[in-house]
Amino acid sequence: MPHAMNADVTVRPLSDHDLARWDAYVNAHPDATFFHRAGWKRVIEDAFGHRTHFLLAERGGEVVGVLPLAEIKSRLFGHSLGSLPFCAYGGILADHNAAYRALDEAAQALARQLRVGALEYRNQVAQHAHWPTKDLYVTFKKAIEPEIEANMNAIPRKQRAMVRKGIKAGLTGEIDADTTRFFEAYSASVHRLGTPVFSRKFFRLLKDEFGDDCELLTITLDGRVISSVMSFYFRDEVLPYYGGGVDAARAVAGNDFMYWDLMRRACERGLKVFDFGRSKCGTGSFDFKKNWGFDPTPLYYEYFLVADKEIPEINPLNPKYRLFIQAWKKMPLAVANAIGPHIVKNLG
């Protein structure tokens, strides 16, 4: 895209020379999230082959705003530009209104230039009152108590009983250096739900790009994988983002123990916030997180419509995907793992 200007703010595409400056800005901005980090540019390009458009706003040579964008172009699921596909949060980070407007105007101009169906911002706070929004997702965050026992006692009684069931079963947690065991548990879990799996390459790239800020915690019983979770760390927060368990996990409360073990470890590290991530309203994931004593907070997914006449509804709750989901559940796991990545890369 060409350079864009608003007052004395200049907006231009992120270059390789700007990566450290971008991340320094993100790390310092109070509204930033893990999903604003520059590393997502390489991950999305290399894992899925999508074009990215990371926009950097400057004033007087200083970074005053950033906007990570990625473009998805699919025959099945349409053409979109969003901040940021595959991420719970996104949208514009800016120091002041001029920088915000400059980035917003540049993104809308880019959306028109690319002739996408819609431009999507995944905001935690409403920004465009006149834009259509998707009232679908909420997020769950809760403060981590400074003492381990206080965190255990803060879990509602029925859910606490499930955690203790896992402890009594003899489950143990181990930090993995690679994604092998994680993928075994994760792929089995999403297959049961009837949704396509991400590629092994995607998870390897996340671990490679974000290093210690991307952690694999695997739960085992007598040496066998029960469940596993990939978590992101950002400042004083831990965000369990991808996770799941094998069939045997249910009988021993494997997922319940897994999230407790992650919370316990985060407490020991002195972290302050447990971000359980987004869920769709009315789903099992939503109920599970509420059972932990977390309160839902709405997310504001806002849309600037370009070619589309209405908000795209590409999610498993859309009735038109019901038959697909039922068929996917019956597909052999090996086949689903081979085909899934070619579908899910266009869902965002």
N, C-alpha and C positions, 0 to 999 in steps of 0.2 A: 504494500500500500504506500502511497505517497505520504510525505510528512504532512501533518495537520497542525494548525495553530488555533489557539483560543486565547485572546489577550496576549500575554507574553509567555504562555505555556506552549511548548512544542511537544507533539506526540509522534513517536516513530517506533518502528519494529525493534524488538529486542535483538541484539547481536551477541555473538559468543563473548565478546569483550565486556559485555554488561552483566554477565551472570552473577558475579560477586556483588556488584552494586545492587542489583535487583533483590538478591536474598538478604543483603544487609538492610535494605528498606523494609522488606517484609518482616524480618525478625524484630524490627523496632516499632512497627505500626501496631497500635492497640487493637485494631479490628481485623488484623491478619489471621489467617488460618494456615494449617499445613498445606492446604490445597492451593495456596497462592505461591508456593515455592517454585523457583525456575526449573527445577528438576522434572516437573511434570511435562515440560516441553519435549524433552528427549524421550521420556517414557511413552507418551502418547504417539509420537512420531514413529518410534522404533517398534513398539508393540503392535500398533494397529495400522500404521501407514497413513494416518490422517495428517492433514496440514494444520499447523498451529499458527496463531497470529498473536503473539505476546506483545502487548503495547506498553511502551515506556513513556511516561510524561516527565518533562524536565522544565525547569525554570532557572535561568542563570547557571546552567551546567549541573544543577543539583536535581536528583530524582525527587519528584513531588507526587508521583502516582504510578500505579501499575494496573494492568488488566490482562490476565491470562485468558486467551480465547483459543478454541479449537473448532475446526470445521469437520463435519461428518456429511459425506455425500453417499447416499445409498439408494438403490432402485427400490428396495423393499420399504425402507423406513424414512425416506425423504432426505432433504438437504437442510442442514442447520448449522448455526454458529453459536457456540455457548461458552459460558464461563462458570463451571468448566465440566465438560463431559467426564463421566466416571468418578466424579467427585461430589461429595455432599454439599460443599460450600464453594462459593466463588464470588464473582462480581468485582466491582471497582474498589480499589484502595486509593485514597487520595488525601493530601494534606489540607486542601481547601476547596471551595466551590469551583474556582476557576479550573483547577486540575481535574476535578470530577467531571465538569461539563466538557472539557477538552477530550477526555477519554471516552465519555459517553457519545459525543458527537462523532468521534473517529470510528467507534464500533458500529454505530448506526450507518455511517457512510460505507464502511466496509461490508456490512450486511447487504446493503443495496447493490454495491459493486459486484459482490459474489452471487447475487440473486438467490439468496437462501430463502427457505420458507419462513424462518423466524430466527431472531436473535434472543437467546435465553441468558438471564442472569440468575444465579443461585444465591440469593441473598439471605442473610440471617435477620435483616431489618428491612422493612418495606422502603423502597426508594422511588418508585414510579406509581403514584396513586391512580393514574389514568391508563396504565398498561393492564392487559389481562394477566391474571395470576392463576397458578395451579394450586388449589387448596387440597394438597395430597400428602405432603411430607411434613413431619415434625422431627425435632431433634431432642435428644435426652442428654442433659449434662447435670453433674452433681459434684459438690465439693468432696474431696478426699479428706477424711478425718486424719489428724496427725498420729493417732494410735491405731494399731491393727485391730484390737478388740472393739474399739469404738466403731470401726467400719463394719465389722461383723454384726454388732448389735443394731446398726442402722438399717440392716436388711430386714424387711418384713418377715414375720414369723414363718409363714409357709415356705417362702423362698429360702430362708435361712436353713430350714430343715432339709431342703434339697442340697444345699452346699455341704451340710454335715453328712449327708448320705454319701456324697462323693469322697469326703475325707475318710469316712468309715470304710468305704470300699477299697481304700488303699491307693487311690489315684495320686500320681506325682506329676509335677510340671518340670519341663526341661526347656532351656533356651537352645534353639537350633541355629546352626551357622548357615544353613541353606533351606530351600523351600520344598524339599522332597517329601518329608512327612506331612508338612502342612497341606500340600496339594492332594495327598491321599485322602485326608479327612475332609477338606473343603469340597473336592469334586464329588465325593460320595453324598455330601449334604445337599448341594444344589441340585444334583440329579434327582434326589427324592422330592424336591420341591417342584421339579419340572421346568427348571430354567437352564439355559445354556451356560456352560462353564467358560471362564476366561482361560487363555492359553498359559501353559507353564512358563513361556517366555515372558509374559507380562509380569508375573510375580518375581521371576529372576531379575528382571530389569528394575522393579521397585526396590528390591533388596540391594542391588548393585548401585543404584543411583543415590539412595538415601542412607545406606550404611547402617550405623547404629540407631538411627532415627526410625528405622523400619525393622521391627523385631518379630521373630517367630517363636511363639510359646506353644509347645506340644505337650499334651497330657497323655500319659501312658498308664497301663495297668499290666504288671508282670511283663514289661518290655514291649507290649503291643500298643500301637497307636489307637487312642480313643477319640481325641479331638485336638484341634489346633487352631490358633488364631494369629493373624498378621496384624500388628498394631503399629500405629504411627505415633511418634513423640514430637511435640512442638512446644517449646518453652516449658511451662509447668503443667502441661496436659498430656494425657495418654488417650489415644483414640483407637480402640479395637475396631478394625474396619472390615476385614474379611475373615470369616471363621466358619467352622462346621465340625461335625463329628461323624464317625462311621456308625453303622447300624447298632453296634454294641454300646454306644454312648448313652442311649436313653436309659438302659437298665441300671447304670451306675451314676446317673446324673453328671455325665461327662462335661456337657456344656456349662452347667451351673458351676461346677468346680473350676472350670477353666477361667471363667470371668472373675470368680473370687480370687483365684491364684494370681491373676493379672492385677487385680485391685490391691491385693496384699503386697505384691512386689512394688507397685507404684507408690504405696504408702511408705515402704522402706526406703525408697529413693527420694522421698520428700516432695513428691509431686502434689499438686493442689487440686486438679480437676480430672474427673473421669468422664470422658465424652463417649457415651454409648452410641453416638452416631444417629443417622437418620433412619426413620422407618415410615412406611406408608400407614396411614390411619386405617384401623380395622383389620390389621393383619396379626398373625401369630407373633411376629417380631415386636410389634407395638405392645401387645399384651405382656410379652416376656419382660420387656424393659420396665413397664409399669410395675410389674410384680417385684422388681428390685427396689421399688421406692423412688424411682426417677419420675419427675413430672415432665410431660411433653411441652415443647415450645414450638410454635409454628415456624416453618421456613417459608420464605417468600420467593417462589420461582416465578420471575416476571418475564413477559414476552413482548418483544417488539416485532409485530407481524409485518413481513415483507411480501412474500408471495402467498403465504398461507392465509386462509380466511378465519381460521380458528386455531386454538392451542393444540399442538400435536399431543396425542394421547398414546404414547408408546410405553406401556408398562403392563405387568402381568395381571393387573386388576381390570384391564380393558376386556370386556366380554368376548371380543372377536379373537382373542388369543387363547381362550379356554380350551378348545379342542387341541390346539398345538401343545399346550402344557400337559394335558392328559396323555397325549401320544409320546411326549418326550420322557415322561416318567417310566414308560414301558420299554424304552430303548435300552439296549445293553450299555453299561457304563463306558466300556472302551470305545464304542461307536459314538456315544454322546460326547466324550472327551475329544474325539477327533473332529467332529463336526461343529461342536459348540462355539469354539473360538471364532469361526468364520461368520457366525450370526451375531454373537454378543458384541463384537467390535463395532457394530453399527448401531447399537442401542444407546450407548452413552450414559 
